[in-house]
Amino acid sequence: MGRSPAFLIFFIALMIGATSVLQGAETVWSGLVIAENVTQPQRVPPELTRIEGSLKKFFGYNQFQVIGQSQKTLKTGQEDWLATSKFFGLHVDARGETEAGYVLNLKLYKEKELLLETDTKLSKRSPLVIKGPQVGGGQLLLVLVVQ
């Protein structure tokens, strides 16, 4: 039994639409990272290998430890998510997508206390790293990367 041309056109349009939606979905990795200088640094976590050189150059630390993380697939650019650790929480609220990246509102909490709130942009081509408070002998870094 043959298919009508109208059905075929509908099916092709449906497949093209589904493909463009799947291609538009991008995953954002968010991490709470402790940066510090130690005598025998551990290997950099796999999530940070791509930016290890830049982290060392710009922040001057030799060890980076992920203490909290989250991954979120963005389909509409309007999603929100939370990366948490024992003491810190990073709430990310995506407020829209541009050709270059995403418009975000970030809130950093220490337990229930709001330490930082900022609006920023996350580029699709380069990570966003924000220097947070001192933690022990190190520094908290907020890292977001479009994967």
C-alpha positions as CSV (number, residue, x, y, z in Angstrom):
1,M,0.0,0.0,0.0
2,G,1.5,3.4,-1.0
3,R,1.8,6.4,1.1
4,S,0.2,9.7,0.0
5,P,2.5,12.6,-0.8
6,A,0.9,14.7,2.0
7,F,1.9,12.0,4.5
8,L,5.4,11.9,3.2
9,I,5.8,15.7,3.4
10,F,4.4,15.7,7.0
11,F,6.8,12.9,8.0
12,I,9.8,14.7,6.5
13,A,8.9,18.0,8.2
14,L,8.4,16.1,11.5
15,M,11.9,14.5,11.2
16,I,13.6,17.8,10.3
17,G,11.9,19.5,13.3
18,A,12.9,16.7,15.7
19,T,16.5,16.9,14.4
20,S,16.8,20.6,14.9
21,V,15.4,20.3,18.4
22,L,17.9,17.6,19.3
23,Q,20.8,19.6,17.8
24,G,19.7,22.7,19.8
25,A,19.9,20.9,23.1
26,E,23.2,21.5,24.9
27,T,24.5,20.3,28.2
28,V,25.9,22.6,30.8
29,W,28.3,21.3,33.5
30,S,28.3,23.3,36.7
31,G,30.9,22.8,39.3
32,L,31.9,24.0,42.8
33,V,35.7,23.7,42.8
34,I,38.2,24.1,45.6
35,A,41.5,25.5,44.2
36,E,44.6,25.3,46.4
37,N,48.4,24.9,46.4
38,V,49.7,21.7,47.8
39,T,53.1,20.0,47.7
40,Q,51.8,16.9,45.8
41,P,48.8,17.9,43.7
42,Q,46.2,15.2,42.7
43,R,45.3,14.8,39.1
44,V,42.8,17.3,37.8
45,P,39.3,15.9,37.6
46,P,38.1,14.9,34.1
47,E,35.5,17.7,34.0
48,L,38.4,20.2,34.3
49,T,41.0,18.7,32.0
50,R,40.0,20.9,29.1
51,I,40.6,24.1,31.1
52,E,43.3,23.0,33.5
53,G,46.0,25.2,31.9
54,S,43.8,28.3,32.1
55,L,42.8,27.7,35.7
56,K,46.5,27.3,36.7
57,K,47.5,30.4,34.8
58,F,44.8,32.7,35.9
59,F,44.3,31.6,39.5
60,G,47.8,30.4,40.4
61,Y,46.8,27.2,42.1
62,N,48.2,23.7,41.4
63,Q,45.3,21.5,42.5
64,F,41.6,21.7,41.7
65,Q,39.0,19.5,43.5
66,V,35.4,19.3,42.5
67,I,33.3,19.3,45.6
68,G,29.9,19.6,44.0
69,Q,28.6,19.4,40.5
70,S,25.5,19.2,38.2
71,Q,24.8,18.6,34.6
72,K,21.7,20.1,32.9
73,T,20.6,19.6,29.3
74,L,19.1,22.9,28.1
75,K,16.3,22.5,25.7
76,T,14.6,25.9,25.9
77,G,17.3,28.0,27.6
78,Q,14.9,28.7,30.4
79,E,15.8,25.9,32.8
80,D,17.2,26.1,36.3
81,W,19.4,23.7,38.4
82,L,21.4,23.4,41.5
83,A,25.0,22.2,42.1
84,T,25.6,21.4,45.8
85,S,28.4,20.4,48.2
86,K,28.4,19.9,51.9
87,F,28.4,23.6,52.7
88,F,27.9,25.5,49.3
89,G,25.1,25.5,46.8
90,L,25.1,27.2,43.3
91,H,21.7,27.9,41.9
92,V,21.7,28.5,38.2
93,D,18.7,30.1,36.5
94,A,19.0,30.2,32.7
95,R,17.0,33.2,31.4
96,G,17.3,32.7,27.7
97,E,19.6,31.8,24.8
98,T,21.4,34.0,22.4
99,E,23.5,32.9,19.4
100,A,26.6,33.2,21.5
101,G,25.4,31.5,24.6
102,Y,23.1,31.7,27.6
103,V,21.9,34.5,29.9
104,L,22.2,33.3,33.5
105,N,21.3,34.4,37.0
106,L,23.7,32.8,39.5
107,K,23.2,32.6,43.3
108,L,25.9,31.2,45.6
109,Y,24.8,30.0,49.0
110,K,26.8,29.0,52.1
111,E,24.4,26.8,53.8
112,K,21.3,29.1,53.8
113,E,23.1,32.4,53.5
114,L,23.2,34.1,50.1
115,L,26.8,35.1,49.4
116,L,26.6,36.2,45.8
117,E,23.9,36.9,43.2
118,T,24.9,38.0,39.7
119,D,23.6,38.1,36.2
120,T,26.1,36.9,33.6
121,K,26.5,35.3,30.2
122,L,27.8,31.8,29.5
123,S,29.5,31.5,26.1
124,K,29.0,28.4,24.1
125,R,32.7,28.5,23.2
126,S,34.5,29.2,26.5
127,P,33.9,28.4,30.1
128,L,32.8,30.8,32.8
129,V,34.9,30.8,36.0
130,I,34.0,33.0,38.9
131,K,36.3,33.4,42.0
132,G,34.3,32.8,45.2
133,P,35.3,33.1,48.8
134,Q,38.4,31.8,50.5
135,V,37.9,28.2,51.9
136,G,40.6,27.1,54.3
137,G,43.9,27.5,52.5
138,G,42.2,27.6,49.1
139,Q,39.7,29.4,47.0
140,L,36.2,28.4,45.9
141,L,35.7,28.6,42.1
142,L,32.3,28.5,40.3
143,V,32.8,26.8,37.0
144,L,30.3,26.5,34.1
145,V,31.0,24.9,30.8
146,V,28.8,24.2,27.8
147,Q,29.8,20.7,26.8
